Amino acid sequence: MHDEITILIADDHPIFRKGLIDVLLVDKTLKVVGEAADGTAALAFLHDHPVDIAILDVDMPNMGGLDVAKAARREQIKVDVIILTMYKEESIFNKALDLGVRGYVLKENAASDIVQGVKTVAEGKHYVSPTISDFLVRRSKKQTTRLKDGPNLDLLSPAEHKVLKLIAANKSTKEIAEELYVSPKTVENHRANICSKLDLHGSHALLRFVIENKSRLLV
C-alpha cells in the first residue's frame, strides 16, 4: 500500500456523494480523484485513470455497482471495489463477494465505516459493515461445509455427468461437443447448469472444482 490511497466515488445522489467525500478527506492519506453519477461514467473513468479503490453504489443509472465490478474484473482493470448499499440482503452481499468485491458498506453506516473500510481494503483485506458481519460468518461456514462434504454430484443429470467427466479429462468444449454429438452451445448450457447445481461461482470456479475433485470424477 502506498502512502496515498486514490479513490473514485460513484453514486447518483450528489448530496450523499459530497458528504462521503467530506468524510474521506478528513484523513490526509485519502485522495478522491474522481466522481461519477452513474455506472457507465464510473467504468469509463476506471478505463482512463488508475485508482486504488472504487466506491460504487449498488443502484445507479445505466450500470449498477455490481455490473461495474463485473466489467472491471472481466476487462482486468486493477482496482479494489467497495460496494455501497442501503440493502441488508445476504444474496446481494454474496453476489458482490463472488465478483471479487473487497468491501461492503451499508449507506446508513457510511459516515462511520467508510474510512476504515477504505484503509482495510487498501491493505488487501476484506471489510464489511459491522452490523452485517454475520453475513460474512455464515458465508465462511457454508464454504467450509461445502469443502468438507463436497458438492452433491447426484444433483446432476446423466448428460451433465458426462460433460463433467470430459471436462475432468481435459477436453475442450469443442471436443466434448464432438464426442457427445451435440453443439458447443449445448455443452456451454450444460456447464452453466453444472455450476448452478453445484453452487460454483466465478469465471474459473468449475475448473477449480474439477481439479480438486478429479479422483471423484474419473472413476
ZIVENQUI-V276748 format. One record per backbone hydrogen bond with DSSP energy under -1.0 kcal/mol. NH is the residue of the N-H (numbers start at 1). CO is the residue of the C=O. Records with the same first field share a line. If there is no record, write none. Layout:
BEGIN
NH=CO + CO
END
This chain:
BEGIN
5=29
7=31
8=53
9=34
10=55
11=36
17=13
18=14
19=15
20=16
21=17
22=18
23=19
24=20
25=21
27=24
30=27
31=5
33=7
34=7
36=9
39=61
42=38
43=39
44=40
45=41
46=42
47=43
48=44
49=45
53=6
54=80
55=8
56=82
57=10
58=84
63=61
65=57
68=64
69=65
70=66
71=67
72=68
73=69
74=70
75=71
76=73
77=72
79=77
80=52
82=54
83=103
84=56
85=105
93=89
94=90
95=91
96=92
97=93
98=94
99=95
100=97
101=96
102=81
103=81
104=127
105=83
107=85
109=106
110=107
113=109
114=110
117=113
118=114
119=115
120=116
121=117
122=118
124=121
125=120
127=102
129=104
132=129
133=130
135=132
137=133
138=134
139=135
140=136
141=137
142=138
143=139
144=140
145=141
146=142
147=143
148=144
149=145
150=146
153=151
155=152
156=153
161=157
162=158
163=159
164=160
165=161
166=162
167=163
168=164
169=165
170=167
171=166
176=172
177=173
178=174
179=175
180=176
182=177
187=183
188=184
189=185
190=186
191=187
192=188
193=189
194=190
195=191
196=192
197=193
198=194
200=195
205=202
208=204
209=205
210=206
211=207
212=208
213=209
217=213
218=214
END
